[in-house]
Amino acid sequence: MPTVTIQWFDGRDAETKKKTIELVTKAICEGCGTSPEHVTVIFQDIKKSDWGSNGKLYE
């Protein structure tokens, strides 16, 4: 059972998450040869102030 975790900045609306789940599920099914009922997608919405890259905190 593939589980995909997506970490991104918070603020995405439900419609964006719905579309993302559809696309990710389709890609996993095609790539892994599994069926949609076996794919789980988890979103972790992270505040921009809690994320850093290249030695710097996002603001």
C-alpha positions as CSV (number, residue, x, y, z in Angstrom):
1,M,0.0,0.0,0.0
2,P,1.9,3.1,-1.2
3,T,1.7,6.1,1.1
4,V,2.8,9.5,-0.2
5,T,3.5,12.4,2.1
6,I,3.4,15.9,0.6
7,Q,5.0,18.7,2.7
8,W,4.2,22.2,1.5
9,F,3.5,25.7,2.8
10,D,0.0,26.0,4.3
11,G,-2.7,27.9,2.6
12,R,-3.7,25.5,-0.2
13,D,-7.5,25.2,-0.6
14,A,-9.5,22.0,-0.7
15,E,-9.9,22.1,-4.5
16,T,-6.1,22.2,-5.0
17,K,-5.6,19.3,-2.5
18,K,-8.3,17.3,-4.3
19,K,-6.7,17.8,-7.7
20,T,-3.2,17.0,-6.3
21,I,-4.5,13.7,-4.7
22,E,-6.1,12.7,-8.1
23,L,-2.8,13.4,-10.0
24,V,-0.5,11.8,-7.4
25,T,-2.7,8.7,-7.1
26,K,-2.8,8.3,-10.9
27,A,1.0,8.5,-11.1
28,I,1.5,6.0,-8.3
29,C,-0.9,3.6,-9.9
30,E,0.8,3.8,-13.3
31,G,4.3,3.6,-11.9
32,C,3.8,0.9,-9.3
33,G,1.1,-1.1,-10.9
34,T,-1.3,-0.8,-8.0
35,S,-5.0,0.3,-7.8
36,P,-6.3,3.6,-6.4
37,E,-7.8,2.1,-3.3
38,H,-4.3,1.1,-2.2
39,V,-2.9,4.6,-2.4
40,T,-2.9,7.0,0.5
41,V,-1.9,10.7,0.3
42,I,-1.1,12.7,3.4
43,F,-0.7,16.5,3.3
44,Q,1.5,18.2,5.9
45,D,0.8,21.9,5.8
46,I,3.7,23.8,7.3
47,K,3.9,27.5,8.2
48,K,6.3,29.3,6.0
49,S,8.0,30.6,9.1
50,D,8.8,27.0,10.2
51,W,10.6,26.2,6.9
52,G,14.1,27.0,5.8
53,S,16.3,26.3,2.7
54,N,19.8,27.2,1.7
55,G,20.7,28.2,5.3
56,K,17.9,30.7,5.5
57,L,14.4,30.8,7.0
58,Y,11.6,31.5,4.7
59,E,9.7,34.7,5.6
